[in-house]
Amino acid sequence: MTPEHIAAVKASWEQLRPISEQTAFLFYTRLFEQHPDLHGMFRTDSREQGHKLLAMLDTAVASLADLDALEPDIRELGGRHVGYGVMDGHYPLFEDAMHWALSQGLGDGWTADVEAAWRALFGRLSRTMRAGAGPAA
């Protein structure tokens, strides 16, 4: 990620922080509306799952300057997600729903630069999780 990407993600995450639970709700609502077959992969309720998602995003945003240090944890997360039934083709579905939810929360603040920054972050996270998932994903 470029320094510009890092700045854009951090600034937009600060804007979303007051409505982060709503953003997580929008994400899961969108994901399950678009792909109802994915609902069965989630063993906890949407609220608890949303808290896990937000905690992961908080950690990723806080670690943007050194995502390499977070890489072992992200790989492990990818390995755990294989056990939930997550396959390689699910990652783009997740990213699309997440970008949509972020765009809803940011409104006019969802610019092309902000979108590119979040795409860079989720691309990095997805590649690392996929690497941790191994060939089975």
Buried (B, 14 or more C-beta within 10 A) or exposed (E): BEEEBBBBBBEBBEBBEEBBEBBBBBBBBBBBEEBEEBEEEBEEEBEEBBBEBBEBBEEBBEBBEEBEEBBEBBBEBBBEBBEEEBEEEBBEBBBBBBBBBBBBBBEEBBEEEBBBBBBBBBEBBBEBBBBBBEEEB
